[in-house]
Amino acid sequence: MGVSTIALSVLLAGGGANLQDHPAIGTPGAVTTPVQEVAAQPLPNVAAQPLPDHAPIIHAPAPPAGTPPPGSVPAAEDENVIIVSSSPRQIEADPFSGVNAASFAVVEAVDKVVVAPVAGTYERVVPKPIRNGLRNFLINLAEPIVFVNYLLQFKPGKAMETAGRFVINSTVGVAGLFDMAKRKPFRLPYRENGFANTFAYHGIGNGPYLFVPVLGPTTARDLVGRVLDLAVLPTLVGKPFNKPVYGLSTGIVKSMNDRVAFDEQIKANRAAADPYVATRDFYLKRRQAEVDALHSPEYRARKGIAEPVVGDEKPLPEPSAQKP
């Protein structure tokens, strides 16, 4: 999640500013304006879930007839041996859990020693209005990517609204420092979008879950989409977006803003029985809510998809009124 924010700046120095966030956790992974909470539901009780995928798993043979139900069987003599029924869904979602967990542990250690203290200082020293202005500036730079992906999702109405936001905020909003487009009389809300969302909208699955040291939590699909997001402005526009100094400076600002925004969620994940599993589940849940929100209510009803629950300031795309 947000624990890999400083490392993210290094990537941006070579590939352009990270203009989309999925946030990822701490970088919202993913993707953009950080998502602090995806749904109103509390985080899953990790202690009550199946044991983490990266724990050793030994499949027990079927018990003979008359064996007492689970919970009444005395503990094994070797308490270090874990006997569980493996979850095919979990194994499929996180086949590289051993490597991912090791990467997560390293990033967590760096975050506690370096990233979190620096982000705390940034929050205390830089006034909130200035932090919001910098955040709005980076969001405005990402609007062309949002525009392109709404076209790729066959949503010309939302693409035109995004283009309108970009023009208004780039002029009246002083190069995007102020989000004037969401105010009266325009009332054009910001909607996060990117190539990862386009892939998902057209039916491409997550692929394996990954925890990458530089990017944080992601999936194979989201990783490809993120790379494409980063490549748009450097490739199509060139200077200054292809300059390392631009990528480094904007990357650091975005990383600090994301780390401050995700601080409560990071603490909640660390308080869980298994922080790695809590971080992974939060990311996957958030991304699924974002993908579900891309589709119209009619589509969700046909597919039996629950209505996404989005908080007041969450950057999930609003449900589309257009057909998928």
N, C-alpha and C positions, 0 to 999 in steps of 0.2 A: 504494500500500500504506500503510504507517504513516507515510508522509511528509506526510500532510495532517492530522495529528492536531489541531494548534492550530486550524486553520480549521474542523474539525469542531465545535469547541466553539461557534463562532459560530452554526452552523446549529441546534445543540441549544438555544441560548438562546431561539430563537424557536419551536421546534417541540417542545420537551420533550426529556428526556434520551434519548440513544441507548442503548436498553436491549438491543438485539440486535446484535449484531455479526456480522456477517460480516465479520468482520473483514475485513475488508478489509485491505488491506495497510496496516498501521499504523492502521487504524481498525476491519482485518480486516474492507475492506471489506467487507465484508461484514459485517455481522453479528455484542456477545457476548464471550464469552471468546475471546481471540485464538488463532488457529491458528498454531503456530510451524512445524510441518511437517505436511504432509498425508499423505505416503506415505513409505515407507522408501526409495523410489528416489531417487537423487541428482537434483538439478536438471538439466534438459536442457542439453546442450552447445550453447549458443546459437551459438557460432562455427561449429558443424557444421550448423546449421539453415539454411533458406532465408533470404536477406537480408531485413531487416525491411521490413514493408509500407510504411513511410513513406519508404523510399528511392526515388529515381526509378527507374522500371521501363521498359525498352525491350524490346519483344518482337522477338527476332531471327527472320528468315525461316528456313524449313527449309533446312539445309545441303545442297549438291549431293552427288550420289553420290560416294563415295570420300573425303569429308572426314574427316580424322582425328578420333578421338573427343575429347570434352571433356577438357581438361587438357593436350593436346598442341598446342592452337592457340596461337600467340603472342598476347601481350596486345595489346589495341587501343592505337592510338597515343594516343587520348584516354583516360587512365586514370580520368577522372572519370565516364565513361559506364558504367553498370551494365547488363549484359545477362543477364537471368535468365528462367526460365520461371515465370510467376506462378502462385501457388497459389490456386485458386478458394476453397478452404476458408478460408484466411487472410484473403483479401480480404473474404469474406462476414462473418467474425467481427469484423473491425476496419475497417469502411468509412471511418471518420473518423480514420484513423491520423495524418494530418498534424496535425489539431487536437489530438488526444489526446497526441501526442508533444510538442507545444509546451506544453501544459498540464503534462505530466509534468516537463518541464525547469524550469518556474517553481517547481513544488512542491518539486522536488529541491533547488533553490537555497535556498529558504526553510527547508527541513528542515536542511540543513547548517549554516546560520547561526544559526537560532533554535531549532527544535524539538528537534533532537538534543542540543544543550548543555543545554537546560532539562530534558529527560527524563533525561539523565545525572545532573544535580544532584538531581532527584527520587529517582532510584534510590539515590544515595549518602546522602541526608539522611533519607529515610523508610525505617524498618526493613521488611524483607520481611513479617513477620507483619502489620503494619499495612496494607501494600499488598494482601496477600491478603484481609484483612478487608474493605477497601473494594471489592475486586473481587467478593467473595462478596455483598456488599450490593447491588451493581448487578445481579448475576446473579439474585438473589432478586426484584428488582423486575421482571425480564423474564419470570418464570415464568408470569404470566397470559397473556402473548402466546404462549408455548410451549404452554400448555394449549389455547388457542383453536385454534391451528393443528394440533395433533394431532387435535382433533375434526373440523376441516375435511379432514383426511387420512384420516378414518374409522378412527382408532386410539384407541378409547375406553380401552383398557388403559393406554397410555402417557399419555393425558390425565389419568387418575386418579392415576397415579404422580407426575405433575408437580404436581397439586393437593396430593398428600400432601407432596411436598418443600416446597412453599410454606408449608403450615401448620406443618410441623415446624421449618423454618429461621426462620420469622417469630416463633416462640415459644421453643422450646428453643435455637435458634441466635441468639437476641438480635437480632431484626430482620434476620436474614440475614447478620450479620457472621461467623458460623461455619456451615460446611456440615455440620451434624449429620446431615442426611438420608442422606448417602452412607456414614455409618459404621454399625457394628453398633448395634442390631439391625435398623435400617431398610433399609440397603443400597439406597438409591434414588439412582442416579447422575444427574448433570446431563446433560441432552440439549438442545442448542441447536436452536431451531426458529423459524420466522418465516414471513411471508406469501410471501417470495420462494421459500422451500422448498415451500410449498403450491402455488404456481403451477407450479414445476418438477415436482412430484410428479404433478400432473394433466396433464402433457405440454406445458406452455408452454415454448418454447425460450428461449435466452438473449437473442436479439435482438442488436443491435450492441454491441460492447464500447465502453465509455466510460471516460475518465479525467477525472473531475470535480474541479476544484480543492478544493472543500470536502469531498467524500466520498472521493476517491481512486479506485481502480479499481473498476469495477462494470459492469453490463450494463443494457440497457433494462428487462429483467424484474426484475432485482435492485433497480434504482433505485425502481421502483414499489412493490415489496415493502417496501423500507426506509422509504419515506415512510409507508406504512400502519402499520408497526411503531411509528414515532415518534408517530403520531397516536392510538394506542389509549388510553393512560392520560390524556393531556390532554383527550381528547374524552369518555371515559366516566367518569373520576373527577374531573377538574377540578383544583382546588387540592390540593397545591402544584405538581402536575406541569405545569400550564400557565403557570407563572411563569418569566420569563426567568432570574431568579437561580438557580432550581433547575436549569434546563437548563444554564446556564453552569457551575455548580459541579460537577455530576455529569459533565458532558461533559469538563471538564478532567481530572478524576480518571481517567475511563475512557481518555481520549486518552493520558495519561502512562503508564498501565499497559500499554496496547497498544503504545506506542512502545518501551518497555523490552523487552516480550516479543518484538517483531519485529526487534530490533536486528540479530541475526545474519543473519536472512533479508534484510534491507535491504542489509547489507554484501555478502552473496553476490550479490545482484542487481546491485549497483554494480560488482562485479568482473567481470561478464559482458561479452562483446564489445559487446552492446547492452543497457544496463540497462532501457530501455523495454520491449523485447521480453521480457526475463527477468521483469520485473514483471508484464507482461500474462499470460505463459504460466503463471506461478506462480498467479496469481489464478484463471484459468480452470480449471487443473488442480485446485486446491483445491475450487472450487465444484462441479466435476463429481463429485469424490469425495464431497462432502457429499450431493449429490442421489442418487448411487448408493446411499449408505448408508441412505437413507430406505426403500428397497424391501427386500422379504424376499429371502433367499437363493434361494428357489424362483423368484421373479420374475426375479432376475438371471441364473439359470441358463437360463431360457426365452429371455431376450433376449440371451444371450451377453455379459453385462456382467461384467467382471472383479471379483473380490472386493475391496472397498476395504481398503487397508492403513492402519490407524490406529495411531499411537503411544500410549504409556501415558497421556499427559496431553492428548491432542488432543480438542477439544470437538465432534468429528463425532458426529452422532446414531448410536447403536448400531443395527445392522441389526434391522429389525422382524421379528418372528416371525409377523406377521399378513399376510394376503394383501393385495396392492396394490388 
